[in-house]
Amino acid sequence: MNYNIAISQSRYELNEQWKFAPIKAVGKDGFSISNKSYSLSSWKPAVVPGTVLTSMLQNKEVPDPFWGMNNERIPDIYHTGRDYYTYWFARDFKEAVPANGQQVWLTFRGINYSCDIFLNGRKVNKDAYKGMFLRKSFNITGLLSKDGDNRLAVIVYPPDPVGDPNGGQGGDGTIARNVSHQYVAGWDWIRPIRDRNTGIWDKVYIEKTGTVNLRDPHVVTLVPGLRNTGGKQADAIVKVAATLQNTSARPVTGTLRYELSGNKVSKQVTVPANSSVEVALPHLSLKNPKLWWPAGYGKQDLYAINLEFLQGSRISDSEGVSFGVRQIQTEWNPTTRSRQIRVNGQKIFIKGGNWIISDAMLRFSPQRYDAEIRYHRDMNLNLIRIWGGALVERPEFYEACDRYGLLVLQDFWMSGDCNGRWVDPLKKEDQWTRRQYPDDHKLFLESAADMIRMVRNHPSLAMWCGGNEIMPPDDILLPLRDTLLPKLDGTRWFIDYSNSDEMSYNFLGGTETDLTRFSPSVHSGKSRPGRLTPKLDR
């Protein structure tokens, strides 16, 4: 089974042969460590993707925290201080200096929580790199060693603050001042993760392109009308776009193209020097499409395209994209006083379960995702809701949901416990201060935009949610709802928070009351508090 569908033709992972060492034991800076003359012989093998704790566990420095009372034997970062779990990660790799205008890129799909990156004695990131949910790509062409032997060194710093694991939901709540997952400070269902999952927790890879780098492909499908699961289908519309990044000091003219079911779609583009442009290709009317359906309603047919940018006859870059032809719609049901979902015009009876995370120490794998999602399908569920105290799930999770027909309701990183839904004596700061978490709202929005781009092509992704049991602060919610999601997605329903009246109207009152009274500006001019209109086109 192919678990790597959306991958370019010239990309490989740096997922082995890493070493790590604590900052206190090193005593050198990144300029020295990333020089090949610096010896790593005393460093221990590291797990990447992974965390400090998973590497310590592999080296038998700590016991398995999920066995018996072992977690009590592992020092918690709140008591040790952040330096205890601040570590250097280093790896040697071979990559020659390219010729003929080719470019080499270093990409991190996730670091928790902040880092500095060095390559061959030079610093890679000129600006601060922080935030658990932010991918970063760096053009390292000019930093590669002439002999092709390279040394990469990354120092990873834990979240700040790390939160007091005092037994509260999310500990004292201050972990939510970061743009990261919240459960690591402890919850009623899990003990604290002692290093707060500090580390290079997601994939690292090298990609080689031509002068123009093709990024963030976007596929939107429109399936008008009421469709049946079998028989001949009326046409569907396929809309494809991508960002083209010109790394050269001169304009570049070329062709962006793809082929689908014998149909060739292309557009000539000129990309200005040292700039990026988003290019939308002509719409394709796909004849008799094979539709994607939720589990229990039909097959999960998937299409794959290879999107290419050509300069003359030479491919500068290409990206493979897997997608399903389907359209998700929502409408208000006045009888049930709740929102109902349609896929390809058919009403869907939602049978869902809550998902927090596959592994609390972020030890993910395509094989594990595949098994866990298949179990959900085998239980006759058709939706998974991802809780806001965790993360935007990885592409491999969504690929499994695409295969097995599990719709996904994806929360952003808010929880009622940490973000001030209630008065809580175990929290360090008052309810109204916590309502403004995280500290860096700009970073939250930047991270949200990046995660939207990362997973938006998956047919299983059905709905977005602002947070678990609480909506984000206005200066996050409004641009997220009214600008980022319509621009970067534009096809899915957005719910302001998980128990919003927009989903199901609470006419009984009680604990699940409407939070709009705390943010009156959010819903001004709406016919009903919380009512949003989904945008079904780009």
PyMOL commands that set and color helices and strands:
alter all, ss='L'
color gray80, all
select helices_A, chain A and resi 23-26+30-33+52-58+70-73+77-80+82-85+141-143+174-177+183-185+366-378+395-404+431-434+441-455+474-488+515-518+520-523
alter helices_A, ss='H'
color red, helices_A
select strands_A, chain A and resi 11-13+19-22+44-45+87-94+103-108+114-119+122-123+129-130+136-139+149-157+204-209+212-222+236-246+252-260+263-271+276-280+284-286+303-311+314-323+328-333+338-343+346-348+352-355+383-386+407-411+461-465+493-495
alter strands_A, ss='S'
color yellow, strands_A
deselect
rebuild
show_as cartoon
